[in-house]
Amino acid sequence: MNIKNYDNISLYVGLIIGSMTTIIVISFFIVVDLKSIEYHIKLLSYPFIAGSAVIALFQFKQNTIKHKKDESWNKKHLAFEKISSYIKELEELRLEIDKILVKSQVIKNDNGNIISFTDRRRTQEPLTHEEVHSWVCKNYKVSTTTDMCSMTEEGVIIVRNMLSIINIYELIAIGIKNDILDRELVKEALEHVIVKNYEFFSLYIKHRRDNHSDETLATEWELLHKDFTNI
């Protein structure tokens, strides 16, 4: 039953109760002894109380439904606005990484052609920390087992932007977990990128947790990935 129907019911109930009460009051004043009017007035107060309670109940239900609808709309609206903002921010972060890596020509495909970070991500092969080190470290050798390295200025930007990308997805997951963002709207709009990007970053995230004291990095994003993939 929608809000409009509750408005109509409340109006009809109020009119019926009011009419019946008026008839009863007039009838009592005609037929009763004036000495007992006080008693009957008290008696007649009960229909008023009951009627008020019924109307109040309908009004409460009406307000509850309206509140729930408003809350649902607000949550969806917030999710839509945040999704739009996050998508724009993610694009800006990836574009900055793309420019640096294309300029430095450090990523090549199987044919030996220079590709961007975005192109590398589209291969859907998980990103490894060895790759990242080869992009950001000074005098890096693929065979090295060193977890920490001296980074170039561009390398600092690359790592910072990648962590920002990871943290944006983490914020989305936290928003859903705390019922701030509408889960179904986020799933409809971003399910594919949330799942695929987590799988792309998963090995690098594990490396950061194990070797860079980032034990809580992307923990909520990981749970959201499991939720969306039914793992």
C-alpha positions as CSV (number, residue, x, y, z in Angstrom):
1,M,0.0,0.0,0.0
2,N,1.5,3.4,-1.0
3,I,1.5,6.6,0.9
4,K,-1.4,8.1,-1.0
5,N,-3.6,5.2,0.0
6,Y,-2.7,5.8,3.7
7,D,-3.6,9.4,3.3
8,N,-7.1,8.5,2.0
9,I,-7.6,5.9,4.7
10,S,-6.6,8.3,7.4
11,L,-9.1,10.9,6.0
12,Y,-12.0,8.4,5.8
13,V,-11.4,7.0,9.2
14,G,-11.3,10.5,10.7
15,L,-14.5,11.5,9.0
16,I,-16.3,8.3,10.0
17,I,-15.2,8.6,13.7
18,G,-16.0,12.3,13.8
19,S,-19.5,11.8,12.3
20,M,-20.3,8.8,14.6
21,T,-19.1,10.7,17.7
22,T,-21.2,13.8,16.8
23,I,-24.3,11.7,16.4
24,I,-23.7,9.9,19.7
25,V,-23.1,13.2,21.6
26,I,-26.3,14.8,20.3
27,S,-28.3,11.6,21.1
28,F,-27.0,11.4,24.6
29,F,-27.7,15.1,25.3
30,I,-31.3,14.6,24.1
31,V,-32.1,11.4,26.1
32,V,-30.0,11.5,29.3
33,D,-30.7,13.1,32.6
34,L,-28.7,16.4,32.9
35,K,-27.4,15.2,36.3
36,S,-25.5,12.4,34.6
37,I,-24.1,14.5,31.8
38,E,-20.6,14.5,33.5
39,Y,-20.6,10.7,33.6
40,H,-21.6,10.4,30.0
41,I,-19.1,13.0,28.8
42,K,-16.4,10.9,30.3
43,L,-17.9,7.9,28.6
44,L,-18.0,9.7,25.3
45,S,-14.4,10.6,25.6
46,Y,-13.3,7.0,24.8
47,P,-14.3,7.1,21.1
48,F,-12.3,10.3,20.8
49,I,-9.3,8.6,22.3
50,A,-9.7,5.5,20.2
51,G,-10.2,7.5,17.1
52,S,-7.1,9.6,17.8
53,A,-5.1,6.4,18.4
54,V,-6.2,4.9,15.1
55,I,-5.4,8.1,13.1
56,A,-2.0,8.3,14.9
57,L,-1.3,4.7,13.9
58,F,-2.0,5.4,10.3
59,Q,0.1,8.6,10.4
60,F,3.0,6.7,12.0
61,K,2.8,4.0,9.3
62,Q,2.7,6.7,6.6
63,N,5.7,8.5,8.1
64,T,7.6,5.2,8.5
65,I,7.1,4.3,4.8
66,K,8.0,7.7,3.6
67,H,11.1,7.7,5.8
68,K,12.2,4.4,4.4
69,K,11.6,5.5,0.9
70,D,13.5,8.7,1.5
71,E,16.4,6.8,3.2
72,S,16.6,4.3,0.3
73,W,16.5,7.1,-2.3
74,N,19.2,9.1,-0.4
75,K,21.4,6.0,-0.1
76,K,21.1,5.3,-3.9
77,H,21.7,8.9,-4.7
78,L,24.8,9.0,-2.5
79,A,26.1,5.8,-4.1
80,F,25.6,7.2,-7.6
81,E,27.4,10.4,-6.7
82,K,30.3,8.6,-5.0
83,I,30.6,6.1,-7.9
84,S,30.8,9.0,-10.4
85,S,33.4,10.7,-8.2
86,Y,35.5,7.5,-7.7
87,I,35.4,6.6,-11.4
88,K,36.8,10.1,-12.3
89,E,39.5,9.8,-9.6
90,L,40.5,6.3,-10.7
91,E,40.8,7.5,-14.3
92,E,43.0,10.4,-13.2
93,L,45.3,8.2,-11.2
94,R,45.7,5.6,-13.9
95,L,46.3,8.3,-16.5
96,E,49.2,9.7,-14.5
97,I,50.7,6.2,-14.1
98,D,50.3,5.7,-17.9
99,K,52.1,8.8,-18.8
100,I,55.1,8.0,-16.6
101,L,55.4,4.3,-17.7
102,V,54.9,5.0,-21.4
103,K,57.5,7.7,-21.3
104,S,60.0,5.5,-19.5
105,Q,59.1,2.6,-21.8
106,V,59.3,-0.1,-19.1
107,I,56.3,-2.2,-20.0
108,K,56.2,-4.2,-23.2
109,N,53.8,-6.7,-24.6
110,D,54.7,-10.1,-26.1
111,N,55.5,-8.5,-29.4
112,G,57.9,-6.1,-27.8
113,N,55.7,-3.0,-28.2
114,I,55.5,-0.3,-25.5
115,I,52.3,-0.5,-23.6
116,S,50.7,1.6,-20.7
117,F,49.8,0.6,-17.2
118,T,46.1,0.5,-18.3
119,D,47.0,-1.9,-21.2
120,R,48.9,-4.1,-18.7
121,R,45.9,-4.2,-16.4
122,R,43.7,-5.3,-19.2
123,T,45.7,-8.4,-19.7
124,Q,44.2,-9.6,-16.4
125,E,47.4,-11.2,-15.4
126,P,48.0,-10.4,-11.7
127,L,50.5,-7.7,-11.0
128,T,53.6,-8.9,-9.2
129,H,55.9,-6.9,-6.9
130,E,58.9,-7.8,-9.1
131,E,57.2,-5.9,-12.0
132,V,56.4,-2.9,-9.8
133,H,60.0,-2.8,-8.5
134,S,61.3,-2.9,-12.0
135,W,59.2,0.2,-12.8
136,V,60.0,2.3,-9.7
137,C,63.4,1.3,-8.3
138,K,66.8,2.7,-9.2
139,N,69.2,0.2,-10.8
140,Y,66.7,-2.6,-10.3
141,K,67.6,-6.2,-11.3
142,V,64.8,-8.7,-11.9
143,S,66.7,-11.4,-10.0
144,T,67.0,-9.4,-6.7
145,T,65.1,-10.5,-3.7
146,T,65.2,-7.1,-1.9
147,D,61.8,-6.0,-0.7
148,M,62.8,-2.4,-0.3
149,C,64.5,-0.2,-2.9
150,S,65.6,3.3,-3.6
151,M,62.8,4.7,-5.8
152,T,63.0,7.3,-8.5
153,E,60.9,10.4,-8.3
154,E,58.5,8.9,-10.9
155,G,58.5,5.6,-9.0
156,V,57.2,7.4,-5.8
157,I,54.3,8.8,-7.9
158,I,53.6,5.3,-9.4
159,V,53.5,3.6,-6.0
160,R,51.5,6.4,-4.4
161,N,48.9,6.3,-7.2
162,M,48.6,2.5,-7.1
163,L,48.0,2.6,-3.3
164,S,45.4,5.4,-3.9
165,I,43.6,3.2,-6.4
166,I,43.6,0.3,-4.0
167,N,42.3,2.6,-1.2
168,I,39.4,3.9,-3.4
169,Y,38.1,0.4,-3.8
170,E,38.6,-0.2,-0.1
171,L,36.5,2.9,0.6
172,I,33.7,1.6,-1.6
173,A,33.8,-1.7,0.3
174,I,33.7,0.1,3.6
175,G,30.8,2.2,2.4
176,I,28.8,-0.9,1.5
177,K,29.7,-2.7,4.8
178,N,28.5,0.3,6.9
179,D,25.3,0.6,4.9
180,I,26.3,4.0,3.6
181,L,26.4,3.1,-0.1
182,D,23.7,1.1,-1.7
183,R,25.1,-2.4,-2.4
184,E,22.9,-3.3,-5.3
185,L,23.6,0.0,-7.1
186,V,27.4,-0.4,-6.6
187,K,27.2,-4.0,-7.8
188,E,25.3,-3.1,-10.9
189,A,27.6,-0.3,-11.8
190,L,31.0,-1.6,-10.7
191,E,30.9,-5.3,-10.1
192,H,33.2,-6.2,-13.0
193,V,35.9,-3.6,-12.2
194,I,35.8,-4.3,-8.5
195,V,36.3,-8.0,-9.1
196,K,38.8,-7.8,-12.0
197,N,40.9,-5.0,-10.4
198,Y,41.2,-6.9,-7.1
199,E,42.4,-10.0,-9.0
200,F,44.9,-7.8,-10.8
201,F,46.3,-6.2,-7.6
202,S,45.9,-9.3,-5.4
203,L,49.6,-10.5,-5.5
204,Y,50.9,-6.9,-5.0
205,I,48.5,-6.5,-2.1
206,K,49.8,-9.7,-0.5
207,H,53.3,-8.5,-1.0
208,R,52.5,-5.2,0.7
209,R,50.9,-7.0,3.6
210,D,53.8,-9.5,4.0
211,N,56.7,-7.2,3.4
212,H,55.7,-3.6,3.9
213,S,53.7,-3.6,7.2
214,D,50.4,-3.1,5.3
215,E,48.6,-5.9,7.1
216,T,45.2,-4.3,6.7
217,L,45.6,-3.1,3.2
218,A,42.5,-3.8,1.1
219,T,41.0,-6.3,3.7
220,E,37.4,-5.0,3.1
221,W,37.9,-4.9,-0.7
222,E,39.0,-8.6,-0.5
223,L,35.8,-9.4,1.4
224,L,33.7,-7.5,-1.2
225,H,35.4,-9.5,-3.9
226,K,34.5,-12.7,-2.2
227,D,30.9,-11.5,-1.8
228,F,30.6,-10.6,-5.5
229,T,32.2,-13.8,-6.7
230,N,30.4,-16.0,-4.1
231,I,33.7,-17.4,-2.9
